Amino acid sequence: MLNFKPKAYFTDLDGTLLDKPRTKEMISQENVEYMRFLNDNNIPVIISTGRKNSEFVMNLAKKIHSPYVICQNGGLIVDINNNVLHKVEMKSDVTEKIARLLMKENMFVIFSSGNEVYGNKAKMRTIRPWVKNLVQHSYEDLVVYPNATKVLAFGKASKWATKKLKEKLQKELPELCVDIISKGYALEITTEEATKGAGNTYVAEKLLNIDVKKTVHFGDSGNDISTKDYNGAFIAMKNSMRSVKKAATLVTNSYKKAGVRRAIEKIRLDK
């Protein structure tokens, strides 16, 4: 399966470790208990997510005894008590450039996984149910552009249109990373220093004193692909988009029914 025994495991959340997304807990007790067992036995399991360091994420870290949490695709790294250890932000002039390009495409924009969304208010009512829980603004309200660890954009009607926009943004913003997420319908934009691969490396080598090439990363989305250039292996879940599975070192089972636990058990038993 792998040609090395991992000394640590990094894992995405949505579509990966969170195997019960339609429940309040969002994760099975089986996954929780196994990740806690590994952490308690000096085999680190580190959350590496595009999510912010929310109450849910930090409570989950405490449940599985994850000593560190990589948030915002590596843009923010905190310890288990939510103390900031590392932060990489795009300055306001960069976020303004990004936002103006997205406005021309009539996209919805969220900075740093915040609770405010900017875009066409009339279109917001029909785009996605969860948007109604955010503070909604029109583009005209965006007077001061913030520093941001990440810019999230969505609003295209098809995966093809989202992919085309990604290609356009990469030409316009070659110094930044643009990843397709949310099953092909959204984009995440970060600096090259704020990727999951870079975040995993920071935690492995600066905090855990482990060679990142002796670790693996589990994920299912475009923002997980960068880990292949850093970790010893990027393992894609079976439920990943085709492009993600094509880029992975190997493909494992689906995230459902404690898929990450089953994958790690197989790795540890292999050879």
C-alpha angles and dihedrals in degrees: 000000000000130000092225140043109247116236092198140012128219119197139191117221115216112063090004123051095008096078097166103050095161094058129080093248092043090203133072121245086235092063092043095051095046095049089048090050091053094047091048089053096053096261101119120221108191127191110233110182146152088230123101124250092273127163089261094052094046093047089052090051089054092048093055094034092239104173094207138024125210108207135178091027091297096320090113130028122186137173124242090275091054095252110154111244102167135010133182118187138180110231121241094259089058094046089049091054090049094046094049091053090049093047089058087057092049090240128158113244132205123179122216093344089293127161095253126087127192125206147078104341094203090053091048091070091064105031107076132347095228092057089075088068091061129080102260123217135175120233089257089066091061098092100137115044113214132221105254140191089207142003118215119200131183139153109104115126096225143033089240092056091047091051091050091051090051090054091049093049092048089057092047095042107032092158092062136067119243117190131183113229141158094063091306101312104096141046132218120202123196140149120272088253091056104066130118089248092055091043092050090050092051092052096042099047105027101035107023098030090227127135104250089219087067091060136074135214127215120206148135108208143070093263089062095060093081090067091073089073092051113026122062088250140003110214115198122206116239090245092061123118113271093250090054094050090048090055095045127103087230140344122237134185127302120286090244122104096021093311094170092052092051091048094050092047090053091049093049093048094045114110 
